């Protein structure tokens, strides 16, 4: 039998299946979707079996055999193998990249070079023998001092160089102690008079004969050490076995089971529409204002799916939403729920993935990559906050979770629900055309009014002499909420202390030496950091250009807001939630739990607090600067601003207490800000669509972005220019090619960046042309140190 294998080498000529002979002894086990070690060139690499056949088109004598199976059960099913081939075309990526993204990081290969002893110890030089006494190989990194000796032995053939492939995380095992059944056996064991630990343990054994207990528990209960347990095991008092165990991504809160809530009339009609289509490949756009009860519809629909014996995937955009969403799902479905997001360790993710693969759970809640959960009988896929850009992966394969969901829904003949208070223009346009079915929730679930939104003109504040980052109205409202013991959320679209560091005498801004961008000041460490390449340095005492001591910090970051807050309301307890405070494992959950329990008055944060938070005591939301995203040179800038303001406003007044929102802006008349005030989506959609039609952007056109980088400016400009000329020859005249031009941030990590934008309505030759472009890149430009990346339907063109 022959296996077609996609090997773990991301290169254009190798992006195809290779035939390998399946050795007779593993033939019965081998299936498509398994990982294998195969010889490739002069090394061993990991590969995925995509097909098994009886004959090869190549000379069978020249085919190499599979070296080793890495799995007993396939890690990818037939559906995911087909999906990888579709992704390869759709996102213009290598098939190996598509396959790798579908398996958890723990299963990705770890390659290790090593020297292996081919013969007995006596056959090699005496100086080398100590290195091979304990095991028949030595790792490359441990052999630095003996390369010359190893080379001689390799020439003789007694030692060979080899690549070992291992997965990154092993299955967790726990040590179980099985106490002997027979009291007489235990009493017959001799223990020395001075072996007090052993005597104590034996007394425990005698009163618990025949029991099985985890060794760590036994150590605690009997107050003995592990060597003591081992010594009694050797004497026959007990046996040891290793049992497989799941790492548990334990939530901080105890979870009680809860039953369904009664649906409102609008919720019921949306639920009925979805329920009647549970066995059809239909896409629903659930457009419900913030607080309208979309989650309850998701929960009750999933309940129906589980009753049919099927499974469901629930995607949320932000890792910070996952704890809250997980709690709500576990309250309904208990142990039927698995959780997949980037906040888990590789081992925890691997264990959650194994629960799904073994069909031990029925529901997955997670971020983008949870769309690849290896369910065999999917009945429903939900994308909450479907407009979020985090559903699109930044690096290869650049897939969008929404496209993957729709593909899987067609495969399983099940519906997809796209839920949002502010749908993306593309989704809403598809709903208007009847491609998706539109379901609308116009009122909040508990009939609470939308929060009162006040737009504050910061130009007026400045004219009135207020130079603070808090307007008078917002500062007064914060004090008022503190007196009433109510909670406030303050939103700022940045992290760090201040945007840039400037010399007031010569005007120079401290720049990153590797990127064309200013360094961000971080107060906690007194450093300036580049958020693109990671470069950091201490804040200078004097200007490096003019040696002046007048160094000032400009702009506003979360750390600086926290400091200002302490001046405005010194008695307030503030929690900060941004990338810097949520680096450690479980930090999101701890901060949100503390805020939910009323341990803080104010939650200050970046984008991660704008969505999904549902706390009854939040009655005030302050947006410190609505302009941050508005003036970015990106065609989606207005859409993203509208979505963000609507989402963050929706955190207020979600329960009995009414909510108020203050939006501070220097451009208060912009339609994205004025229409977000009353959550008027339709007028915003009409206005923005007019702008998109005039400028030829999605949803009227499809867009592809090609980016080039090189260490030399002239080389990257020449490469980009040649590529654009090639594209113009290959693509139809109706396709627009804009550029090449320097990217918005023209240099990152000492590499210059150029890009060109392709706009098209129908371009049948596009994918083939892109594949050809990668081929040319691999054969000509890669050798010169250039890189090329293609992003089909990018969420941003910056």
C-alpha positions in Angstrom: 0.0 0.0 0.0 1.1 3.5 -0.8 0.5 6.7 1.4 0.3 10.2 0.0 2.1 12.4 2.5 2.2 16.2 2.7 5.7 16.9 4.3 6.5 19.6 6.9 8.6 21.7 4.4 7.0 25.0 3.5 8.4 25.5 0.0 6.6 26.0 -3.4 8.1 22.9 -5.3 7.3 20.7 -2.3 3.7 21.9 -1.8 2.3 18.6 -3.1 1.7 15.0 -1.8 4.7 12.6 -1.9 4.3 8.9 -2.2 5.7 6.6 0.5 5.5 2.8 0.9 3.6 1.7 4.0 5.7 -1.0 5.7 3.8 -4.3 6.1 3.9 -4.3 9.9 2.0 -0.9 10.2 -0.3 -1.4 7.2 -3.2 -2.4 9.4 -3.0 0.7 11.6 -2.3 3.3 9.0 -5.1 5.8 8.1 -5.4 9.2 6.4 -5.1 12.0 8.9 -2.3 10.4 10.8 1.1 12.1 11.4 4.2 10.1 10.3 8.0 10.5 10.3 9.3 10.1 6.7 12.8 10.3 5.2 13.0 13.5 3.0 16.3 14.2 1.3 18.9 13.3 3.9 16.8 13.9 7.0 13.6 12.8 8.6 10.6 15.2 8.7 7.1 15.1 10.0 4.2 14.6 7.5 0.5 14.1 7.3 -1.0 11.2 5.4 -3.8 12.6 3.1 -4.6 9.5 1.1 -3.9 5.8 0.9 -3.9 4.0 -2.5 -2.7 0.7 -3.9 -0.5 1.9 -6.8 1.9 4.8 -7.4 2.6 6.6 -10.6 6.3 6.4 -9.7 8.7 3.5 -9.9 7.9 1.5 -6.7 11.6 0.5 -6.3 12.5 4.2 -5.9 9.8 4.9 -3.2 11.0 5.2 0.4 9.1 3.6 3.2 7.4 5.5 6.1 9.9 5.6 9.0 7.4 5.7 11.8 3.7 6.3 12.7 3.3 9.2 15.3 -0.4 8.5 16.0 -2.6 5.5 16.7 -5.8 7.4 15.9 -5.8 10.0 13.1 -5.5 13.6 14.4 -7.4 15.0 11.4 -10.6 13.5 10.0 -11.6 13.3 6.3 -13.5 16.7 6.6 -10.5 18.6 7.9 -8.2 17.1 5.2 -10.6 18.3 2.5 -10.9 21.7 4.3 -7.1 22.1 4.2 -7.1 21.7 0.4 -9.8 24.3 0.1 -7.9 26.7 2.5 -4.8 26.3 0.4 -6.6 27.7 -2.7 -8.7 30.2 -0.8 -5.9 31.8 1.3 -3.0 31.1 -1.1 -1.0 29.2 1.5 1.0 26.0 1.6 -1.1 22.9 2.4 1.2 22.0 5.3 0.4 25.4 6.9 -3.3 24.7 6.6 -2.9 21.2 8.1 -0.7 22.5 11.0 -3.1 25.2 12.0 -5.8 22.6 12.5 -3.9 20.6 15.2 -3.2 22.0 18.7 0.3 23.5 19.2 1.2 20.6 21.5 1.0 18.2 18.5 3.3 20.4 16.3 6.6 18.8 15.8 9.7 19.6 17.8 12.8 18.7 15.7 16.0 17.8 17.5 19.4 17.0 15.9 21.3 14.2 17.6 24.2 11.8 17.2 23.2 8.1 17.5 25.4 5.2 18.4 25.1 2.5 15.7 27.3 -0.1 17.4 28.5 -1.2 20.9 30.3 1.2 23.3 33.5 -0.7 22.8 33.7 0.2 19.1 34.0 4.0 19.7 36.9 6.1 21.0 37.3 5.8 24.8 36.9 9.6 25.2 33.4 9.4 23.8 32.1 6.4 25.8 31.0 8.5 28.9 28.7 10.5 26.7 26.8 7.3 25.5 26.8 5.3 28.7 23.3 6.3 29.9 21.6 6.3 26.5 22.5 5.5 22.9 22.4 9.1 21.6 23.7 12.6 22.4 21.9 15.8 21.5 23.6 18.3 19.2 23.7 21.1 21.8 25.4 18.7 24.3 28.1 17.7 21.8 29.8 21.1 21.1 33.2 20.2 22.6 33.5 16.8 20.9 32.6 17.5 17.2 36.0 16.5 15.9 35.9 13.1 17.7 32.3 12.5 16.5 33.3 13.4 12.9 35.9 10.6 13.0 33.4 8.1 14.3 30.8 9.2 11.7 33.4 8.6 8.9 33.9 5.0 10.4 30.1 4.5 10.5 29.9 3.7 14.2 28.0 6.9 14.9 25.4 8.6 12.6 23.6 12.0 12.7 19.9 11.8 13.0 16.8 14.1 13.4 14.4 13.1 16.2 10.9 14.4 15.9 8.7 14.6 19.0 5.5 16.4 19.7 5.8 19.4 22.0 3.6 18.2 24.9 3.1 14.7 26.3 -0.1 13.2 27.7 -0.3 14.0 31.4 0.1 10.9 33.6 -0.6 10.6 37.3 1.0 8.0 39.6 -1.6 5.7 41.2 -0.8 3.5 44.2 -2.7 0.2 44.4 -2.5 -1.1 48.0 -2.3 -4.9 48.4 -5.6 -6.7 49.2 -4.3 -9.2 51.6 -3.7 -8.2 55.3 -1.5 -11.2 55.8 0.8 -10.2 52.9 1.2 -6.7 54.5 1.8 -8.0 58.0 4.5 -10.4 56.7 6.6 -7.5 55.3 9.6 -6.7 57.5 10.2 -3.1 58.5 13.3 -2.0 60.4 12.5 -0.6 63.9 14.1 2.8 63.1 12.2 3.1 59.7 9.5 5.3 61.3 8.2 6.7 58.0 7.7 3.2 56.6 5.9 2.0 59.8 3.6 5.0 59.5 2.8 4.2 55.9 2.3 0.5 56.6 -0.3 1.4 59.3 -2.2 3.4 56.6 -1.9 0.5 54.2 -3.3 -2.0 56.8 -6.4 0.2 57.4 -7.0 0.8 53.7 -6.3 -2.6 52.0 -7.2 -3.0 48.4 -7.7 0.7 47.8 -6.2 2.8 44.9 -5.0 6.3 45.7 -3.0 9.0 43.8 0.5 9.1 45.1 0.5 12.9 45.8 -2.7 12.5 47.9 -1.1 9.5 49.7 1.9 11.7 50.5 -0.3 14.3 52.1 -2.7 12.0 54.0 0.0 9.7 55.4 2.6 12.5 55.8 5.3 10.5 54.0 7.7 11.1 51.2 7.8 9.5 47.7 10.9 7.4 48.4 9.1 5.9 51.4 6.2 4.8 49.1 8.7 3.4 46.6 10.5 1.4 49.3 7.2 -0.3 50.4 6.2 -0.9 46.8 9.6 -2.7 46.3 8.7 -4.9 49.3 5.4 -5.9 47.7 3.0 -3.9 49.9 1.6 -2.0 46.8 1.8 -1.6 43.1 2.3 1.5 41.0 0.6 2.4 37.7 0.5 5.5 35.6 -3.0 6.7 34.6 -3.7 9.3 31.9 -5.2 12.5 33.3 -6.5 15.8 31.8 -5.0 19.1 32.8 -8.0 21.1 34.0 -8.2 24.8 32.9 -10.1 25.5 36.2 -12.3 28.6 36.4 -11.9 30.7 39.5 -15.6 30.6 40.3 -17.7 27.6 41.4 -20.3 26.9 38.8 -23.9 26.1 39.6 -26.2 24.6 36.9 -28.8 27.1 35.7 -32.0 26.6 33.6 -33.1 28.5 30.5 -34.6 31.9 30.7 -38.0 32.8 29.2 -37.5 34.4 25.8 -39.0 37.7 24.8 -41.3 37.9 21.7 -38.4 39.1 19.5 -36.0 36.4 20.9 -38.6 33.7 20.4 -39.2 34.6 16.7 -35.5 34.6 16.0 -35.1 31.3 17.9 -38.0 29.7 16.0 -36.5 30.7 12.6 -33.2 29.1 13.5 -34.7 26.0 15.1 -36.8 25.3 11.9 -33.6 25.3 9.9 -31.4 23.2 12.1 -30.7 20.6 9.5 -30.0 23.0 6.6 -26.9 24.8 5.5 -28.2 28.3 6.2 -26.4 31.4 7.4 -28.3 33.7 9.8 -27.2 37.2 10.7 -28.5 37.9 14.2 -28.5 41.7 14.4 -29.4 42.6 18.0 -28.6 45.8 19.9 -26.3 45.5 22.9 -28.0 43.7 25.8 -30.8 42.3 23.5 -30.2 38.7 24.7 -28.3 37.2 21.8 -26.4 34.8 24.2 -29.7 33.3 25.5 -30.8 32.5 21.9 -27.4 30.8 21.3 -27.8 28.7 24.5 -31.3 27.6 23.7 -30.5 26.8 20.1 -27.4 24.7 21.2 -29.7 22.9 23.7 -31.9 21.8 20.7 -28.8 20.7 18.8 -27.6 18.5 21.7 -31.1 17.0 21.9 -30.6 15.8 18.3 -27.4 14.1 19.4 -25.2 16.7 17.5 -22.4 19.0 18.5 -21.9 22.8 18.5 -19.0 25.3 18.2 -19.3 28.8 19.8 -16.7 31.3 18.8 -16.0 34.5 20.7 -13.5 37.1 19.4 -11.5 38.1 22.6 -9.7 35.9 25.0 -11.1 38.2 27.8 -14.6 37.2 26.8 -14.0 33.5 27.1 -14.1 33.2 30.9 -17.5 34.9 31.1 -18.9 33.0 28.1 -17.4 29.7 29.5 -19.2 30.2 32.8 -22.5 30.8 31.1 -22.1 27.7 29.0 -21.0 25.5 31.9 -24.0 26.8 33.9 -26.2 25.3 31.2 -24.3 22.3 29.8 -21.9 21.3 32.6 -19.1 18.9 31.6 -20.3 18.8 28.0 -18.2 22.0 27.4 -14.6 22.2 26.2 -12.7 25.5 26.2 -10.1 26.5 23.5 -8.3 29.8 23.6 -4.8 31.2 23.7 -4.9 31.8 27.5 -4.5 28.1 28.1 -1.1 26.4 28.3 -0.2 24.1 25.4 -0.9 21.0 27.6 -4.3 22.3 28.6 -5.3 23.0 25.0 -4.1 19.5 24.0 -6.2 17.9 26.7 -9.3 20.0 25.7 -8.7 19.0 22.1 -8.5 15.3 23.1 -11.8 15.5 24.9 -13.4 16.8 21.6 -11.6 14.2 19.5 -12.8 11.4 21.8 -16.4 12.7 21.7 -16.4 13.3 25.5 -17.8 16.8 25.1 -20.5 18.2 22.8 -19.9 22.0 22.9 -16.7 24.0 22.3 -16.3 27.6 23.4 -13.2 29.3 22.1 -11.5 31.9 20.0 -10.7 31.8 16.3 -8.8 28.4 16.1 -11.7 26.6 17.8 -13.4 26.5 14.4 -11.1 23.5 13.7 -12.5 21.5 16.6 -12.5 17.8 15.3 -16.2 17.2 15.8 -17.7 14.5 13.5 -21.4 15.4 13.7 -21.7 19.2 13.8 -25.2 20.6 14.2 -24.5 24.4 14.7 -21.7 27.0 14.5 -22.0 30.4 16.1 -19.7 33.5 15.7 -20.5 36.0 18.4 -19.4 39.6 17.6 -18.9 38.5 14.0 -17.6 41.9 12.9 -14.4 41.5 14.9 -11.1 41.6 13.0 -9.6 39.1 15.4 -11.5 36.3 13.5 -8.9 36.8 10.7 -5.5 35.3 11.2 -2.5 37.7 10.7 0.0 35.2 9.4 -0.1 32.3 7.0 -2.7 30.7 6.5 -4.6 34.0 6.6 -8.0 32.5 7.0 -11.2 34.1 8.3 -13.1 32.0 10.9 -16.4 33.1 9.2 -15.4 31.5 5.9 -14.3 28.3 7.6 -17.6 28.2 9.5 -19.6 28.5 6.3 -17.5 25.8 4.6 -18.1 23.4 7.6 -21.8 24.2 7.6 -22.1 23.1 4.0 -20.2 19.9 4.8 -22.4 19.0 7.8 -25.6 20.5 6.4 -26.1 22.7 9.5 -26.7 26.4 10.1 -24.3 29.2 11.0 -25.3 32.1 13.3 -23.4 35.3 12.9 -24.3 37.5 15.9 -23.5 41.2 16.3 -24.9 44.6 17.5 -22.8 46.2 14.7 -22.4 43.7 11.8 -19.6 44.1 9.4 -20.7 45.9 6.2 -20.0 42.8 4.1 -22.3 40.6 6.3 -25.1 43.1 6.4 -24.8 43.6 2.6 -25.1 39.8 2.1 -28.2 39.8 4.4 -29.8 42.6 2.4 -29.2 40.6 -0.8 -30.7 37.5 0.8 -27.5 35.5 0.9 -27.8 35.4 4.7 -31.2 35.5 6.6 -31.5 38.6 8.7 -32.9 38.3 12.2 -33.4 41.5 14.2 -33.6 42.2 17.9 -34.5 45.9 18.4 -35.0 46.1 22.1 -32.9 45.0 25.2 -34.0 41.7 26.7 -35.1 43.2 30.0 -36.6 46.2 28.2 -34.1 48.5 29.8 -33.6 51.7 27.8 -30.3 52.2 25.9 -27.8 54.2 28.0 -28.0 58.0 27.5 -24.9 58.9 25.4 -23.4 62.4 25.6 -20.8 63.5 23.1 -18.3 65.9 24.7 -16.5 68.4 22.4 -12.9 68.4 23.8 -12.1 71.5 21.7 -14.5 73.4 23.9 -12.9 71.9 27.1 -9.5 73.2 25.8 -10.9 76.6 25.1 -12.3 76.7 28.7 -8.8 76.0 30.0 -9.3 72.3 30.9 -6.1 70.6 29.8 -6.9 67.4 31.7 -7.8 64.2 29.8 -11.1 64.1 31.7 -13.8 66.6 30.6 -15.6 68.3 33.5 -18.8 66.3 32.8 -17.0 62.9 32.9 -15.0 63.8 36.0 -18.3 64.9 37.8 -20.1 61.7 36.7 -17.2 59.5 38.0 -17.4 61.2 41.4 -21.2 60.8 41.4 -20.9 57.0 40.7 -18.4 56.7 43.5 -20.8 58.3 46.0 -23.6 56.0 44.8 -21.3 52.9 45.0 -21.9 52.1 41.3 -19.2 51.1 38.9 -17.5 52.8 36.0 -15.8 51.6 32.8 -13.2 53.9 31.2 -12.1 53.0 27.7 -8.9 54.1 26.0 -7.6 52.6 22.7 -4.0 52.4 23.7 -1.7 50.8 26.2 1.5 52.1 27.8 1.9 55.4 29.5 2.3 57.9 26.7 2.4 57.7 23.0 5.9 59.3 22.4 8.8 60.9 24.0 9.9 64.3 22.7 12.6 66.9 23.3 10.9 70.3 23.7 14.0 72.2 22.6 14.9 70.6 19.3 11.6 68.8 18.6 13.1 65.3 18.1 10.8 62.3 18.9 12.6 59.2 20.2 12.3 56.6 17.4 12.9 52.9 17.2 16.3 52.2 15.5 14.8 49.2 13.7 11.3 50.6 12.6 9.9 53.8 11.3 7.8 54.4 14.4 8.1 56.3 17.7 8.9 54.4 20.9 6.1 54.2 23.5 6.9 55.2 27.1 6.1 52.7 29.8 6.1 54.3 33.2 6.2 51.0 35.3 9.6 50.1 34.0 10.8 53.6 33.0 11.5 52.3 29.5 10.6 53.2 25.9 9.4 50.2 23.9 8.7 49.5 20.2 5.4 47.6 19.9 6.4 46.2 16.5 9.8 44.6 17.0 10.1 44.5 20.8 13.1 46.9 21.0 13.4 48.7 24.3 15.7 51.2 26.0 15.8 53.4 29.1 14.3 56.9 28.9 17.2 59.3 28.3 17.9 62.0 30.9 19.2 64.3 28.1 18.2 64.6 24.5 20.6 62.5 22.3 20.5 65.3 19.6 20.8 68.6 21.4 21.7 67.5 24.9 18.8 69.4 26.4 17.2 68.2 29.6 13.7 69.2 28.5 12.3 65.7 27.7 8.5 65.5 27.7 6.0 62.7 27.3 3.2 63.3 24.8 -0.1 61.4 24.2 -2.2 59.3 26.5 -1.8 55.7 27.5 -3.6 53.5 30.1 -0.8 54.0 32.7 -1.0 57.7 32.4 -4.8 57.7 32.7 -4.5 55.6 35.9 -2.2 58.2 37.3 -4.5 61.1 36.3 -7.4 59.2 37.9 -5.6 59.1 41.2 -5.5 62.9 41.1 -9.2 63.3 40.1 -10.6 60.7 42.4 -7.9 59.6 44.8 -10.3 57.4 46.8 -11.3 55.3 43.8 -10.2 51.7 43.5 -9.0 51.2 39.9 -8.3 48.0 38.0 -6.3 48.3 34.7 -6.9 45.8 31.9 -4.5 46.0 29.0 -1.8 43.9 27.3 0.7 44.7 30.0 -1.5 43.7 33.0 -2.9 40.6 31.4 0.3 38.8 30.4 0.2 36.2 33.1 -2.0 33.1 32.9 -5.5 33.6 34.1 -5.0 37.4 34.5 -8.1 38.3 32.4 -10.3 36.2 34.6 -8.8 37.5 37.9 -9.3 41.1 36.9 -12.9 40.5 35.6 -13.8 38.4 38.7 -12.5 41.1 41.1 -14.5 43.7 39.2 -17.6 41.6 39.2 -17.3 41.0 42.9 -17.2 44.8 43.5 -13.6 44.9 44.6 -13.0 48.0 42.3 -14.9 51.1 41.4 -13.4 51.7 38.0 -12.2 49.3 35.3 -9.8 51.1 32.9 -8.9 49.3 29.8 -8.2 49.0 26.1 -10.1 47.2 23.3 -10.4 44.0 25.4 -13.0 45.6 27.7 -15.2 47.0 24.9 -17.1 43.8 24.2 -19.1 41.2 26.0 -18.7 42.4 29.6 -22.0 42.0 31.5 -22.0 43.4 35.0 -25.2 44.8 36.5 -23.5 47.5 38.6 -21.9 49.3 35.6 -23.8 52.6 35.1 -21.2 54.8 33.6 -18.9 54.3 30.6 -16.4 56.9 29.5 -14.6 56.9 26.1 -11.6 59.0 26.6 -10.8 59.6 23.0 -13.1 58.5 20.2 -10.7 59.8 17.6 -7.9 57.2 18.0 -9.2 54.8 15.4 -11.2 57.3 13.4 -8.2 59.0 11.7 -6.2 55.9 10.7 -5.4 55.7 7.0 -7.6 52.6 6.5 -10.8 52.3 4.6 -12.5 50.6 7.6 -11.6 53.4 10.1 -15.1 54.8 10.4 -16.7 51.3 10.6 -14.3 50.2 13.3 -14.9 53.5 15.3 -18.7 53.1 15.0 -18.5 49.4 16.1 -16.2 50.2 19.0 -18.2 53.1 20.4 -21.5 51.1 20.1 -20.0 48.1 21.8 -18.4 50.0 24.6 -21.5 52.1 25.2 -23.5 48.8 25.5 -21.6 47.9 28.7 -23.6 50.4 30.7 -27.1 50.0 32.2 -27.5 46.3 31.4 -29.6 45.6 34.5 -32.1 47.6 36.6 -29.9 50.7 37.0 -29.9 53.1 34.0 -26.7 53.7 32.2 -24.9 56.9 31.0 -22.0 57.2 28.5 -19.7 60.1 27.8 -17.8 60.0 24.5 -14.9 62.6 24.4 -13.9 63.6 20.9 -12.1 66.4 18.9 -14.3 65.6 15.9 -17.7 65.3 17.6 -19.6 65.9 14.3 -18.3 62.8 12.4 -21.1 60.5 11.4 -19.4 57.5 13.0 -19.6 59.2 16.4 -23.0 60.9 16.1 -24.7 57.7 14.8 -23.1 55.5 17.4 -24.7 57.8 20.0 -28.2 56.3 19.4 -27.0 52.9 18.0 -28.4 53.9 14.6 -27.0 51.1 12.5 -29.1 51.5 9.3 -28.3 55.2 8.7 -24.6 54.4 9.4 -24.7 51.5 7.0 -26.2 53.6 4.2 -23.7 56.5 4.7 -20.7 54.2 4.9 -21.8 52.2 1.8 -22.1 55.4 -0.2 -18.4 56.1 0.8 -17.3 52.6 -0.1 -19.1 52.7 -3.5 -17.5 56.0 -4.4 -14.0 54.8 -3.4 -14.4 51.2 -4.7 -13.8 49.2 -1.5 -15.6 46.1 0.0 -18.3 45.1 -0.2 -18.5 46.6 -3.7 -15.1 45.2 -4.6 -13.0 42.3 -3.3 -9.5 43.3 -2.1 -6.1 41.5 -2.0 -3.1 43.0 -0.4 0.5 42.0 -1.3 3.3 43.1 0.9 7.1 43.0 0.1 10.0 43.4 2.5 13.8 43.6 2.2 16.7 45.1 4.1 17.5 47.4 1.2 15.1 50.1 0.1 16.0 50.1 -3.6 15.7 46.3 -3.8 12.2 46.2 -2.2 11.0 49.0 -4.5 12.3 47.2 -7.6 10.8 43.9 -6.5 7.4 45.6 -5.9 7.6 47.4 -9.2 8.4 44.2 -11.2 5.5 42.3 -9.4 3.0 45.0 -10.3 4.1 45.0 -13.9 3.7 41.2 -14.0 0.2 41.4 -12.4 -1.0 44.0 -14.9 0.1 41.6 -17.7 -1.7 38.6 -16.1 -5.0 40.0 -14.7 -8.0 41.4 -16.7 -8.2 45.1 -17.5 -11.2 45.6 -15.1 -9.0 44.7 -12.1 -7.5 47.7 -10.4 -3.9 47.6 -9.1 -3.0 50.4 -6.7 0.7 50.9 -6.0 3.3 49.9 -5.4 3.9 52.3 -2.5 5.6 52.3 0.8 3.5 50.8 3.6 2.2 53.1 6.4 4.9 51.9 8.7 7.7 51.8 6.1 10.3 49.9 8.1 9.8 47.2 10.7 12.8 45.3 12.3 15.2 46.9 9.8 13.2 45.7 6.8 11.7 48.1 4.4 8.0 47.4 3.5 6.2 48.1 0.2 2.7 47.0 -0.7 0.2 46.9 -3.6 -3.5 46.6 -3.4 -5.6 44.6 -5.9 -9.3 45.5 -6.3 -11.6 43.3 -8.3 -15.2 42.2 -8.8 -14.6 39.0 -10.8 -11.1 37.8 -11.4 -11.0 34.1 -12.5 -7.2 34.1 -12.9 -6.4 35.6 -9.5 -5.6 32.5 -7.5 -3.5 30.9 -10.3 -1.7 34.2 -10.8 -1.0 34.4 -7.0 0.3 30.8 -7.0 2.6 31.7 -10.0 3.8 34.8 -8.1 4.8 32.7 -5.1 6.7 30.4 -7.5 8.6 33.3 -9.1 9.3 34.6 -5.6 10.7 31.3 -4.5 12.9 30.8 -7.5 14.2 34.4 -7.9 13.6 36.8 -5.1 13.9 34.6 -2.0 17.6 34.1 -2.7 18.0 37.9 -2.7 16.5 38.0 0.8 13.1 39.4 -0.1 9.9 38.3 1.4 6.4 38.3 -0.1 3.1 37.9 1.7 -0.4 37.8 0.2 -3.5 38.6 2.2 -6.8 37.9 0.5 -9.7 40.1 1.8 -7.6 41.8 4.5 -9.3 43.3 7.5 -6.9 46.3 7.3 -4.6 47.7 4.6 -2.3 49.5 6.9 
